[in-house]
Amino acid sequence: MNLKGGIAMKESAKAGISFGCALALVISYVNWHSIIWAIFHGVLSWFYVIYYVIVYGLN
């Protein structure tokens, strides 16, 4: 088993999760101008991002 590949996969997963959280925070704050909602949506992370795209589209 390639140990470096396993470490790289774990680091990628961490980066993906943090990116989803940051994306949700930005989308939320830009639309609602509320830090409390941004924190809440950051906790929801990718679920909020996917919800936003489905409901409001990419526009």
C-alpha distance matrix in Angstrom:
0.0 3.8 6.1 9.0 8.4 8.4 11.4 13.0 13.0 14.7 17.1 18.0 18.8 21.0 22.7 23.4 25.0 27.1 28.2 29.3 31.3 32.9 33.8 35.4 37.3 38.7 39.7 41.4 43.2 44.5 45.9 47.2 47.9 46.9 44.5 44.5 43.5 40.9 39.3 39.4 37.9 35.2 34.2 34.1 32.0 30.8 33.1 36.1 34.9 34.5 37.9 39.6 38.5 39.7 43.0 44.0 42.1 40.9 44.4
3.8 0.0 3.8 5.6 5.4 6.6 9.0 10.2 11.0 13.0 14.7 15.6 17.1 19.1 20.4 21.4 23.4 25.1 26.0 27.6 29.5 30.7 31.7 33.7 35.4 36.5 37.7 39.6 41.2 42.3 43.9 45.4 45.9 45.1 42.6 42.9 42.0 39.2 37.7 38.2 36.5 33.6 33.0 33.1 30.6 29.5 32.2 34.9 33.4 33.4 36.9 38.2 37.1 38.6 41.9 42.6 40.7 39.1 42.5
6.1 3.8 0.0 3.8 5.4 5.2 6.4 8.7 10.0 10.9 12.6 14.3 15.7 17.0 18.6 20.2 21.7 23.1 24.5 26.2 27.8 29.0 30.4 32.2 33.6 35.0 36.5 38.1 39.5 40.9 42.6 43.8 44.1 43.2 40.5 40.7 40.1 37.2 35.5 36.2 34.8 31.7 31.0 31.5 29.1 28.5 31.2 33.8 32.5 32.9 36.2 37.5 36.8 38.4 41.4 42.1 40.5 38.9 42.2
9.0 5.6 3.8 0.0 3.8 5.4 5.1 6.1 8.6 10.0 10.6 12.2 14.3 15.5 16.4 18.3 20.2 21.3 22.2 24.4 26.0 26.8 28.2 30.4 31.7 32.7 34.3 36.2 37.4 38.6 40.5 41.9 42.0 41.3 38.6 39.2 38.6 35.5 34.0 35.0 33.4 30.2 30.0 30.5 27.8 27.1 30.2 32.4 30.9 31.5 34.9 35.9 35.0 37.0 40.0 40.3 38.6 36.7 39.9
8.4 5.4 5.4 3.8 0.0 3.8 5.5 5.0 6.2 8.7 9.9 10.4 12.4 14.4 15.2 16.3 18.5 20.1 20.7 22.5 24.5 25.5 26.5 28.6 30.3 31.2 32.5 34.5 36.0 37.0 38.7 40.3 40.7 40.1 37.7 38.1 37.1 34.2 32.9 33.6 31.8 28.8 28.6 28.6 25.9 24.8 27.8 30.2 28.5 28.7 32.3 33.4 32.3 34.1 37.2 37.7 35.8 34.1 37.4
8.4 6.6 5.2 5.4 3.8 0.0 3.8 5.4 5.2 6.4 8.7 9.9 10.8 12.7 14.4 15.4 16.9 18.8 20.0 21.4 23.1 24.6 25.8 27.5 29.1 30.5 31.8 33.4 35.1 36.4 37.9 39.2 39.7 38.7 36.2 36.3 35.5 32.7 31.1 31.6 30.1 27.1 26.4 26.6 24.2 23.4 26.1 28.7 27.5 27.7 31.0 32.4 31.7 33.3 36.3 37.1 35.5 34.1 37.5
11.4 9.0 6.4 5.1 5.5 3.8 0.0 3.8 5.4 5.2 6.2 8.6 10.0 10.8 12.4 14.3 15.7 16.8 18.3 20.2 21.6 22.7 24.3 26.1 27.3 28.7 30.4 31.9 33.2 34.7 36.5 37.6 37.8 36.8 34.1 34.4 33.9 31.0 29.3 30.1 28.8 25.6 25.1 25.7 23.2 22.9 25.9 28.1 26.9 27.6 30.9 32.0 31.5 33.4 36.2 36.7 35.3 33.7 36.9
13.0 10.2 8.7 6.1 5.0 5.4 3.8 0.0 3.8 5.5 5.1 6.1 8.6 9.9 10.5 12.2 14.4 15.4 16.2 18.3 20.1 20.9 22.1 24.3 25.7 26.7 28.2 30.1 31.4 32.5 34.4 35.8 36.0 35.4 32.9 33.6 32.7 29.6 28.4 29.3 27.6 24.4 24.4 24.8 21.9 21.2 24.5 26.5 24.9 25.6 29.1 29.9 29.1 31.2 34.1 34.4 32.7 30.9 34.0
13.0 11.0 10.0 8.6 6.2 5.2 5.4 3.8 0.0 3.8 5.4 5.0 6.2 8.7 9.8 10.5 12.4 14.4 15.1 16.5 18.6 19.9 20.8 22.6 24.5 25.7 26.8 28.6 30.3 31.5 33.0 34.4 35.0 34.2 31.9 32.2 31.1 28.3 27.0 27.5 25.6 22.8 22.5 22.5 19.8 18.7 21.7 24.1 22.6 23.0 26.4 27.6 26.8 28.5 31.5 32.1 30.5 29.0 32.3
14.7 13.0 10.9 10.0 8.7 6.4 5.2 5.5 3.8 0.0 3.8 5.4 5.1 6.4 8.7 9.9 10.9 12.6 14.3 15.6 17.0 18.6 20.0 21.5 23.0 24.6 26.0 27.4 29.0 30.5 32.1 33.1 33.5 32.5 29.9 30.0 29.2 26.4 24.8 25.3 23.9 20.9 20.2 20.7 18.3 17.9 20.8 23.1 22.1 22.8 26.0 27.2 27.0 28.8 31.4 32.1 30.9 29.6 32.9
17.1 14.7 12.6 10.6 9.9 8.7 6.2 5.1 5.4 3.8 0.0 3.8 5.4 5.1 6.2 8.6 10.0 10.7 12.2 14.3 15.6 16.5 18.2 20.1 21.2 22.5 24.3 25.8 27.1 28.5 30.4 31.5 31.6 30.8 28.1 28.7 28.0 25.0 23.5 24.6 23.1 19.8 19.7 20.5 17.7 17.6 20.9 22.7 21.4 22.6 25.8 26.5 26.3 28.5 31.1 31.3 30.1 28.4 31.4
18.0 15.6 14.3 12.2 10.4 9.9 8.6 6.1 5.0 5.4 3.8 0.0 3.8 5.4 5.0 6.1 8.6 9.9 10.3 12.2 14.3 15.2 16.1 18.3 19.9 20.9 22.2 24.1 25.6 26.7 28.4 29.9 30.3 29.8 27.5 28.1 27.0 23.9 22.9 23.8 21.8 18.7 19.0 19.2 16.1 15.3 18.7 20.5 18.8 19.8 23.2 23.9 23.3 25.5 28.2 28.4 26.9 25.2 28.3
18.8 17.1 15.7 14.3 12.4 10.8 10.0 8.6 6.2 5.1 5.4 3.8 0.0 3.8 5.4 5.1 6.3 8.7 9.8 10.7 12.5 14.3 15.3 16.7 18.5 20.1 21.2 22.6 24.5 25.9 27.3 28.4 29.1 28.2 26.0 26.1 24.9 22.2 20.9 21.3 19.4 16.6 16.3 16.3 13.6 12.9 16.0 18.2 17.0 17.8 21.0 22.1 21.8 23.7 26.4 27.0 25.8 24.6 27.9
21.0 19.1 17.0 15.5 14.4 12.7 10.8 9.9 8.7 6.4 5.1 5.4 3.8 0.0 3.8 5.5 5.3 6.3 8.6 10.1 10.8 12.4 14.2 15.6 16.7 18.5 20.2 21.3 22.7 24.5 26.1 27.0 27.2 26.2 23.6 23.8 23.1 20.2 18.6 19.5 18.1 14.8 14.6 15.5 12.8 13.2 16.3 18.0 17.2 18.7 21.5 22.3 22.6 24.8 27.0 27.4 26.6 25.3 28.3
22.7 20.4 18.6 16.4 15.2 14.4 12.4 10.5 9.8 8.7 6.2 5.0 5.4 3.8 0.0 3.8 5.5 5.2 6.0 8.6 9.9 10.4 12.0 14.2 15.3 16.4 18.1 19.8 21.0 22.3 24.2 25.5 25.6 25.0 22.6 23.4 22.6 19.3 18.3 19.6 17.7 14.4 15.2 15.9 12.6 12.7 16.3 17.4 15.9 17.7 20.8 21.0 21.0 23.6 25.8 25.7 24.7 22.9 25.7
23.4 21.4 20.2 18.3 16.3 15.4 14.3 12.2 10.5 9.9 8.6 6.1 5.1 5.5 3.8 0.0 3.8 5.5 5.1 6.2 8.7 9.9 10.4 12.3 14.2 15.4 16.4 18.2 20.0 21.1 22.5 24.0 24.6 24.2 22.2 22.7 21.3 18.3 17.7 18.3 15.9 13.2 13.9 13.7 10.3 9.5 13.1 14.6 12.9 14.2 17.5 18.0 17.7 20.1 22.5 22.7 21.5 20.0 23.1
25.0 23.4 21.7 20.2 18.5 16.9 15.7 14.4 12.4 10.9 10.0 8.6 6.3 5.3 5.5 3.8 0.0 3.8 5.4 5.2 6.3 8.7 9.9 10.8 12.5 14.5 15.5 16.6 18.5 20.2 21.4 22.3 23.0 22.0 19.8 20.0 18.7 15.9 14.8 15.2 13.3 10.4 10.5 10.7 7.7 8.0 11.2 12.7 12.0 13.6 16.3 17.1 17.6 19.8 21.8 22.3 21.8 20.8 23.8
27.1 25.1 23.1 21.3 20.1 18.8 16.8 15.4 14.4 12.6 10.7 9.9 8.7 6.3 5.2 5.5 3.8 0.0 3.8 5.4 5.1 6.2 8.5 9.9 10.5 12.4 14.3 15.3 16.5 18.3 20.1 20.9 21.0 20.1 17.6 18.2 17.4 14.2 13.1 14.5 12.8 9.3 10.3 11.5 8.4 9.7 13.1 13.6 12.8 15.2 17.7 17.7 18.6 21.2 22.8 22.8 22.4 21.0 23.6
28.2 26.0 24.5 22.2 20.7 20.0 18.3 16.2 15.1 14.3 12.2 10.3 9.8 8.6 6.0 5.1 5.4 3.8 0.0 3.8 5.4 5.1 6.0 8.5 9.8 10.6 12.1 14.0 15.3 16.4 18.3 19.7 20.0 19.8 17.8 18.9 17.6 14.2 14.1 15.4 13.0 10.0 12.0 12.3 8.6 9.0 12.7 12.7 10.9 13.4 16.2 15.7 16.0 19.0 20.8 20.3 19.6 17.8 20.4
29.3 27.6 26.2 24.4 22.5 21.4 20.2 18.3 16.5 15.6 14.3 12.2 10.7 10.1 8.6 6.2 5.2 5.4 3.8 0.0 3.8 5.5 5.1 6.1 8.6 10.0 10.6 12.1 14.2 15.5 16.6 17.9 18.8 18.4 16.8 17.4 15.5 12.6 12.6 13.1 10.2 7.9 9.6 9.1 5.2 5.2 8.9 9.1 7.5 10.0 12.6 12.6 13.2 15.8 17.6 17.6 17.1 15.9 18.7
31.3 29.5 27.8 26.0 24.5 23.1 21.6 20.1 18.6 17.0 15.6 14.3 12.5 10.8 9.9 8.7 6.3 5.1 5.4 3.8 0.0 3.8 5.5 5.2 6.2 8.7 10.0 10.6 12.2 14.3 15.6 16.2 16.7 15.7 13.7 14.1 12.7 9.7 9.1 10.1 7.9 4.7 6.8 7.5 4.3 6.8 9.6 9.1 8.8 11.9 13.6 13.4 15.0 17.5 18.6 18.6 18.8 17.9 20.3
32.9 30.7 29.0 26.8 25.5 24.6 22.7 20.9 19.9 18.6 16.5 15.2 14.3 12.4 10.4 9.9 8.7 6.2 5.1 5.5 3.8 0.0 3.8 5.5 5.1 6.2 8.6 9.9 10.6 12.2 14.3 15.3 15.2 14.8 12.8 14.3 13.1 9.5 9.8 11.8 9.6 6.7 9.8 10.8 7.7 9.6 12.5 11.2 10.1 13.6 15.3 14.2 15.5 18.6 19.5 18.7 18.8 17.2 19.1
33.8 31.7 30.4 28.2 26.5 25.8 24.3 22.1 20.8 20.0 18.2 16.1 15.3 14.2 12.0 10.4 9.9 8.5 6.0 5.1 5.5 3.8 0.0 3.8 5.4 5.2 6.1 8.5 10.0 10.7 12.3 14.1 14.7 15.0 13.9 15.3 13.3 10.0 11.4 12.6 9.5 7.9 11.1 10.8 7.6 8.2 11.0 9.3 7.2 10.8 12.6 11.1 12.0 15.3 16.3 15.3 15.1 13.5 15.5
35.4 33.7 32.2 30.4 28.6 27.5 26.1 24.3 22.6 21.5 20.1 18.3 16.7 15.6 14.2 12.3 10.8 9.9 8.5 6.1 5.2 5.5 3.8 0.0 3.8 5.5 5.2 6.0 8.5 10.0 10.7 11.8 12.9 12.7 11.8 12.5 10.1 7.3 8.8 9.2 5.8 5.2 8.5 7.8 5.5 6.9 8.6 6.2 5.6 9.3 10.2 9.0 11.0 13.8 14.3 13.8 14.5 13.8 15.7
37.3 35.4 33.6 31.7 30.3 29.1 27.3 25.7 24.5 23.0 21.2 19.9 18.5 16.7 15.3 14.2 12.5 10.5 9.8 8.6 6.2 5.1 5.4 3.8 0.0 3.8 5.6 5.2 6.1 8.5 10.1 10.4 10.6 10.0 8.6 10.0 8.4 4.8 6.5 8.3 6.2 4.9 8.7 9.5 7.9 10.3 11.9 9.3 9.3 13.1 13.5 11.9 14.2 17.1 17.0 16.1 17.2 16.3 17.6
38.7 36.5 35.0 32.7 31.2 30.5 28.7 26.7 25.7 24.6 22.5 20.9 20.1 18.5 16.4 15.4 14.5 12.4 10.6 10.0 8.7 6.2 5.2 5.5 3.8 0.0 3.8 5.4 5.2 6.0 8.5 10.0 9.8 10.6 10.0 12.3 10.6 7.3 9.9 11.8 9.4 8.6 12.4 12.8 10.7 12.2 14.0 11.2 10.1 13.8 14.4 12.0 13.7 17.0 16.9 15.2 15.9 14.4 15.2
39.7 37.7 36.5 34.3 32.5 31.8 30.4 28.2 26.8 26.0 24.3 22.2 21.2 20.2 18.1 16.4 15.5 14.3 12.1 10.6 10.0 8.6 6.1 5.2 5.6 3.8 0.0 3.8 5.6 5.4 6.2 8.5 9.7 10.9 11.4 13.1 10.4 8.0 11.1 11.9 8.8 9.5 13.0 12.3 10.6 11.3 12.4 9.1 7.8 11.2 11.4 8.5 10.4 13.6 13.2 11.4 12.3 11.3 12.1
41.4 39.6 38.1 36.2 34.5 33.4 31.9 30.1 28.6 27.4 25.8 24.1 22.6 21.3 19.8 18.2 16.6 15.3 14.0 12.1 10.6 9.9 8.5 6.0 5.2 5.4 3.8 0.0 3.8 5.5 5.3 5.8 7.4 7.8 8.5 9.6 6.7 5.0 8.6 9.0 6.6 8.2 11.4 11.0 10.5 12.0 12.3 8.7 9.0 12.4 11.5 9.2 12.1 14.6 13.5 12.3 14.2 14.0 14.6
43.2 41.2 39.5 37.4 36.0 35.1 33.2 31.4 30.3 29.0 27.1 25.6 24.5 22.7 21.0 20.0 18.5 16.5 15.3 14.2 12.2 10.6 10.0 8.5 6.1 5.2 5.6 3.8 0.0 3.8 5.5 5.3 4.7 5.7 6.5 8.9 7.3 5.3 8.9 10.6 9.2 10.0 13.4 13.8 13.2 15.2 15.8 12.4 12.5 16.0 15.3 12.7 15.4 18.1 16.8 15.1 16.9 16.3 16.3
44.5 42.3 40.9 38.6 37.0 36.4 34.7 32.5 31.5 30.5 28.5 26.7 25.9 24.5 22.3 21.1 20.2 18.3 16.4 15.5 14.3 12.2 10.7 10.0 8.5 6.0 5.4 5.5 3.8 0.0 3.8 6.0 5.7 8.5 10.0 12.6 10.7 8.9 12.6 14.0 12.0 12.9 16.4 16.4 15.3 16.5 17.3 13.7 13.0 16.2 15.7 12.4 14.4 17.4 16.1 13.6 15.1 14.1 13.4
45.9 43.9 42.6 40.5 38.7 37.9 36.5 34.4 33.0 32.1 30.4 28.4 27.3 26.1 24.2 22.5 21.4 20.1 18.3 16.6 15.6 14.3 12.3 10.7 10.1 8.5 6.2 5.3 5.5 3.8 0.0 3.8 6.0 8.5 11.0 12.6 9.9 9.4 13.2 13.6 11.6 13.5 16.6 15.9 15.5 16.4 16.4 12.6 12.4 15.1 13.8 10.5 12.9 15.3 13.3 11.0 13.3 13.1 12.3
47.2 45.4 43.8 41.9 40.3 39.2 37.6 35.8 34.4 33.1 31.5 29.9 28.4 27.0 25.5 24.0 22.3 20.9 19.7 17.9 16.2 15.3 14.1 11.8 10.4 10.0 8.5 5.8 5.3 6.0 3.8 0.0 3.9 5.4 8.6 9.7 7.3 8.0 11.6 11.8 10.8 13.1 15.8 15.6 15.9 17.5 17.0 13.2 14.1 16.8 15.0 12.3 15.4 17.4 15.1 13.5 16.2 16.5 15.9
47.9 45.9 44.1 42.0 40.7 39.7 37.8 36.0 35.0 33.5 31.6 30.3 29.1 27.2 25.6 24.6 23.0 21.0 20.0 18.8 16.7 15.2 14.7 12.9 10.6 9.8 9.7 7.4 4.7 5.7 6.0 3.9 0.0 3.8 6.7 9.1 8.2 8.1 11.5 12.8 12.4 13.8 16.7 17.3 17.3 19.3 19.4 15.8 16.4 19.6 18.2 15.5 18.3 20.7 18.6 16.8 19.2 18.9 18.1
46.9 45.1 43.2 41.3 40.1 38.7 36.8 35.4 34.2 32.5 30.8 29.8 28.2 26.2 25.0 24.2 22.0 20.1 19.8 18.4 15.7 14.8 15.0 12.7 10.0 10.6 10.9 7.8 5.7 8.5 8.5 5.4 3.8 0.0 3.8 5.4 5.4 6.2 8.7 10.0 10.6 12.1 14.5 15.5 16.1 18.7 18.6 15.2 16.5 19.7 18.2 16.2 19.4 21.5 19.5 18.4 21.0 21.0 20.7
44.5 42.6 40.5 38.6 37.7 36.2 34.1 32.9 31.9 29.9 28.1 27.5 26.0 23.6 22.6 22.2 19.8 17.6 17.8 16.8 13.7 12.8 13.9 11.8 8.6 10.0 11.4 8.5 6.5 10.0 11.0 8.6 6.7 3.8 0.0 3.8 5.5 4.9 6.1 8.6 9.7 10.2 12.4 14.2 14.7 17.8 18.1 15.1 16.5 19.9 18.9 17.3 20.5 22.7 21.3 20.4 22.6 22.3 22.5
44.5 42.9 40.7 39.2 38.1 36.3 34.4 33.6 32.2 30.0 28.7 28.1 26.1 23.8 23.4 22.7 20.0 18.2 18.9 17.4 14.1 14.3 15.3 12.5 10.0 12.3 13.1 9.6 8.9 12.6 12.6 9.7 9.1 5.4 3.8 0.0 3.8 5.4 5.2 6.3 8.7 9.8 10.9 12.7 14.1 17.4 17.1 14.4 16.6 19.6 18.2 17.3 20.7 22.5 21.0 20.7 23.2 23.5 24.0
43.5 42.0 40.1 38.6 37.1 35.5 33.9 32.7 31.1 29.2 28.0 27.0 24.9 23.1 22.6 21.3 18.7 17.4 17.6 15.5 12.7 13.1 13.3 10.1 8.4 10.6 10.4 6.7 7.3 10.7 9.9 7.3 8.2 5.4 5.5 3.8 0.0 3.8 5.4 5.0 6.0 8.4 9.9 10.6 12.0 14.8 14.1 11.1 13.4 16.3 14.6 13.6 17.1 18.8 17.2 17.0 19.6 20.1 20.8
40.9 39.2 37.2 35.5 34.2 32.7 31.0 29.6 28.3 26.4 25.0 23.9 22.2 20.2 19.3 18.3 15.9 14.2 14.2 12.6 9.7 9.5 10.0 7.3 4.8 7.3 8.0 5.0 5.3 8.9 9.4 8.0 8.1 6.2 4.9 5.4 3.8 0.0 3.8 5.4 5.1 5.9 8.6 9.8 10.0 13.0 13.3 10.3 11.7 15.1 14.4 13.0 16.2 18.4 17.4 16.9 18.8 18.7 19.6
39.3 37.7 35.5 34.0 32.9 31.1 29.3 28.4 27.0 24.8 23.5 22.9 20.9 18.6 18.3 17.7 14.8 13.1 14.1 12.6 9.1 9.8 11.4 8.8 6.5 9.9 11.1 8.6 8.9 12.6 13.2 11.6 11.5 8.7 6.1 5.2 5.4 3.8 0.0 3.8 5.5 4.9 6.3 8.8 9.5 13.1 13.5 11.4 13.3 16.5 16.0 15.4 18.5 20.6 19.9 19.8 21.7 21.6 22.9
39.4 38.2 36.2 35.0 33.6 31.6 30.1 29.3 27.5 25.3 24.6 23.8 21.3 19.5 19.6 18.3 15.2 14.5 15.4 13.1 10.1 11.8 12.6 9.2 8.3 11.8 11.9 9.0 10.6 14.0 13.6 11.8 12.8 10.0 8.6 6.3 5.0 5.4 3.8 0.0 3.8 5.4 5.3 6.6 8.7 12.0 11.4 9.5 12.3 14.9 13.8 13.9 17.3 18.7 17.9 18.5 20.6 21.2 22.6
37.9 36.5 34.8 33.4 31.8 30.1 28.8 27.6 25.6 23.9 23.1 21.8 19.4 18.1 17.7 15.9 13.3 12.8 13.0 10.2 7.9 9.6 9.5 5.8 6.2 9.4 8.8 6.6 9.2 12.0 11.6 10.8 12.4 10.6 9.7 8.7 6.0 5.1 5.5 3.8 0.0 3.8 5.3 4.9 6.1 8.9 8.5 6.0 8.5 11.4 10.6 10.5 13.7 15.3 14.9 15.3 17.1 17.6 19.2
35.2 33.6 31.7 30.2 28.8 27.1 25.6 24.4 22.8 20.9 19.8 18.7 16.6 14.8 14.4 13.2 10.4 9.3 10.0 7.9 4.7 6.7 7.9 5.2 4.9 8.6 9.5 8.2 10.0 12.9 13.5 13.1 13.8 12.1 10.2 9.8 8.4 5.9 4.9 5.4 3.8 0.0 3.8 5.3 4.8 8.4 9.4 7.9 9.3 12.5 12.8 12.7 15.3 17.4 17.6 17.8 19.0 18.8 20.7
34.2 33.0 31.0 30.0 28.6 26.4 25.1 24.4 22.5 20.2 19.7 19.0 16.3 14.6 15.2 13.9 10.5 10.3 12.0 9.6 6.8 9.8 11.1 8.5 8.7 12.4 13.0 11.4 13.4 16.4 16.6 15.8 16.7 14.5 12.4 10.9 9.9 8.6 6.3 5.3 5.3 3.8 0.0 3.8 5.3 8.9 9.2 8.9 11.2 13.5 13.7 14.5 17.2 18.7 19.0 19.8 21.1 21.4 23.5
34.1 33.1 31.5 30.5 28.6 26.6 25.7 24.8 22.5 20.7 20.5 19.2 16.3 15.5 15.9 13.7 10.7 11.5 12.3 9.1 7.5 10.8 10.8 7.8 9.5 12.8 12.3 11.0 13.8 16.4 15.9 15.6 17.3 15.5 14.2 12.7 10.6 9.8 8.8 6.6 4.9 5.3 3.8 0.0 3.8 6.4 5.6 5.7 8.5 10.2 10.2 11.6 14.2 15.3 15.8 17.1 18.3 19.0 21.4
32.0 30.6 29.1 27.8 25.9 24.2 23.2 21.9 19.8 18.3 17.7 16.1 13.6 12.8 12.6 10.3 7.7 8.4 8.6 5.2 4.3 7.7 7.6 5.5 7.9 10.7 10.6 10.5 13.2 15.3 15.5 15.9 17.3 16.1 14.7 14.1 12.0 10.0 9.5 8.7 6.1 4.8 5.3 3.8 0.0 3.8 5.5 5.7 6.7 9.0 10.2 11.1 12.9 14.7 15.8 16.6 17.1 17.1 19.7
30.8 29.5 28.5 27.1 24.8 23.4 22.9 21.2 18.7 17.9 17.6 15.3 12.9 13.2 12.7 9.5 8.0 9.7 9.0 5.2 6.8 9.6 8.2 6.9 10.3 12.2 11.3 12.0 15.2 16.5 16.4 17.5 19.3 18.7 17.8 17.4 14.8 13.0 13.1 12.0 8.9 8.4 8.9 6.4 3.8 0.0 3.8 5.4 4.9 6.0 8.4 9.7 10.5 12.2 14.0 15.0 15.0 14.9 18.1
33.1 32.2 31.2 30.2 27.8 26.1 25.9 24.5 21.7 20.8 20.9 18.7 16.0 16.3 16.3 13.1 11.2 13.1 12.7 8.9 9.6 12.5 11.0 8.6 11.9 14.0 12.4 12.3 15.8 17.3 16.4 17.0 19.4 18.6 18.1 17.1 14.1 13.3 13.5 11.4 8.5 9.4 9.2 5.6 5.5 3.8 0.0 3.8 5.5 5.3 6.1 8.6 10.1 10.6 12.1 13.9 14.5 15.4 18.4
36.1 34.9 33.8 32.4 30.2 28.7 28.1 26.5 24.1 23.1 22.7 20.5 18.2 18.0 17.4 14.6 12.7 13.6 12.7 9.1 9.1 11.2 9.3 6.2 9.3 11.2 9.1 8.7 12.4 13.7 12.6 13.2 15.8 15.2 15.1 14.4 11.1 10.3 11.4 9.5 6.0 7.9 8.9 5.7 5.7 5.4 3.8 0.0 3.8 5.5 4.9 6.0 8.6 9.8 10.3 11.5 12.6 13.5 16.0
34.9 33.4 32.5 30.9 28.5 27.5 26.9 24.9 22.6 22.1 21.4 18.8 17.0 17.2 15.9 12.9 12.0 12.8 10.9 7.5 8.8 10.1 7.2 5.6 9.3 10.1 7.8 9.0 12.5 13.0 12.4 14.1 16.4 16.5 16.5 16.6 13.4 11.7 13.3 12.3 8.5 9.3 11.2 8.5 6.7 4.9 5.5 3.8 0.0 3.8 5.5 5.2 6.3 8.7 10.1 10.4 10.5 10.6 13.4
34.5 33.4 32.9 31.5 28.7 27.7 27.6 25.6 23.0 22.8 22.6 19.8 17.8 18.7 17.7 14.2 13.6 15.2 13.4 10.0 11.9 13.6 10.8 9.3 13.1 13.8 11.2 12.4 16.0 16.2 15.1 16.8 19.6 19.7 19.9 19.6 16.3 15.1 16.5 14.9 11.4 12.5 13.5 10.2 9.0 6.0 5.3 5.5 3.8 0.0 3.8 5.5 5.2 6.2 8.6 10.0 9.6 10.6 13.8
37.9 36.9 36.2 34.9 32.3 31.0 30.9 29.1 26.4 26.0 25.8 23.2 21.0 21.5 20.8 17.5 16.3 17.7 16.2 12.6 13.6 15.3 12.6 10.2 13.5 14.4 11.4 11.5 15.3 15.7 13.8 15.0 18.2 18.2 18.9 18.2 14.6 14.4 16.0 13.8 10.6 12.8 13.7 10.2 10.2 8.4 6.1 4.9 5.5 3.8 0.0 3.8 5.5 5.2 6.0 8.2 9.3 11.3 13.9
39.6 38.2 37.5 35.9 33.4 32.4 32.0 29.9 27.6 27.2 26.5 23.9 22.1 22.3 21.0 18.0 17.1 17.7 15.7 12.6 13.4 14.2 11.1 9.0 11.9 12.0 8.5 9.2 12.7 12.4 10.5 12.3 15.5 16.2 17.3 17.3 13.6 13.0 15.4 13.9 10.5 12.7 14.5 11.6 11.1 9.7 8.6 6.0 5.2 5.5 3.8 0.0 3.8 5.5 5.3 5.6 6.9 8.5 10.6
38.5 37.1 36.8 35.0 32.3 31.7 31.5 29.1 26.8 27.0 26.3 23.3 21.8 22.6 21.0 17.7 17.6 18.6 16.0 13.2 15.0 15.5 12.0 11.0 14.2 13.7 10.4 12.1 15.4 14.4 12.9 15.4 18.3 19.4 20.5 20.7 17.1 16.2 18.5 17.3 13.7 15.3 17.2 14.2 12.9 10.5 10.1 8.6 6.3 5.2 5.5 3.8 0.0 3.8 5.7 5.5 4.5 5.8 8.9
39.7 38.6 38.4 37.0 34.1 33.3 33.4 31.2 28.5 28.8 28.5 25.5 23.7 24.8 23.6 20.1 19.8 21.2 19.0 15.8 17.5 18.6 15.3 13.8 17.1 17.0 13.6 14.6 18.1 17.4 15.3 17.4 20.7 21.5 22.7 22.5 18.8 18.4 20.6 18.7 15.3 17.4 18.7 15.3 14.7 12.2 10.6 9.8 8.7 6.2 5.2 5.5 3.8 0.0 3.8 5.9 5.6 8.5 11.1
43.0 41.9 41.4 40.0 37.2 36.3 36.2 34.1 31.5 31.4 31.1 28.2 26.4 27.0 25.8 22.5 21.8 22.8 20.8 17.6 18.6 19.5 16.3 14.3 17.0 16.9 13.2 13.5 16.8 16.1 13.3 15.1 18.6 19.5 21.3 21.0 17.2 17.4 19.9 17.9 14.9 17.6 19.0 15.8 15.8 14.0 12.1 10.3 10.1 8.6 6.0 5.3 5.7 3.8 0.0 3.8 5.9 9.4 10.8
44.0 42.6 42.1 40.3 37.7 37.1 36.7 34.4 32.1 32.1 31.3 28.4 27.0 27.4 25.7 22.7 22.3 22.8 20.3 17.6 18.6 18.7 15.3 13.8 16.1 15.2 11.4 12.3 15.1 13.6 11.0 13.5 16.8 18.4 20.4 20.7 17.0 16.9 19.8 18.5 15.3 17.8 19.8 17.1 16.6 15.0 13.9 11.5 10.4 10.0 8.2 5.6 5.5 5.9 3.8 0.0 3.8 6.8 7.3
42.1 40.7 40.5 38.6 35.8 35.5 35.3 32.7 30.5 30.9 30.1 26.9 25.8 26.6 24.7 21.5 21.8 22.4 19.6 17.1 18.8 18.8 15.1 14.5 17.2 15.9 12.3 14.2 16.9 15.1 13.3 16.2 19.2 21.0 22.6 23.2 19.6 18.8 21.7 20.6 17.1 19.0 21.1 18.3 17.1 15.0 14.5 12.6 10.5 9.6 9.3 6.9 4.5 5.6 5.9 3.8 0.0 3.8 5.6
40.9 39.1 38.9 36.7 34.1 34.1 33.7 30.9 29.0 29.6 28.4 25.2 24.6 25.3 22.9 20.0 20.8 21.0 17.8 15.9 17.9 17.2 13.5 13.8 16.3 14.4 11.3 14.0 16.3 14.1 13.1 16.5 18.9 21.0 22.3 23.5 20.1 18.7 21.6 21.2 17.6 18.8 21.4 19.0 17.1 14.9 15.4 13.5 10.6 10.6 11.3 8.5 5.8 8.5 9.4 6.8 3.8 0.0 3.8
44.4 42.5 42.2 39.9 37.4 37.5 36.9 34.0 32.3 32.9 31.4 28.3 27.9 28.3 25.7 23.1 23.8 23.6 20.4 18.7 20.3 19.1 15.5 15.7 17.6 15.2 12.1 14.6 16.3 13.4 12.3 15.9 18.1 20.7 22.5 24.0 20.8 19.6 22.9 22.6 19.2 20.7 23.5 21.4 19.7 18.1 18.4 16.0 13.4 13.8 13.9 10.6 8.9 11.1 10.8 7.3 5.6 3.8 0.0
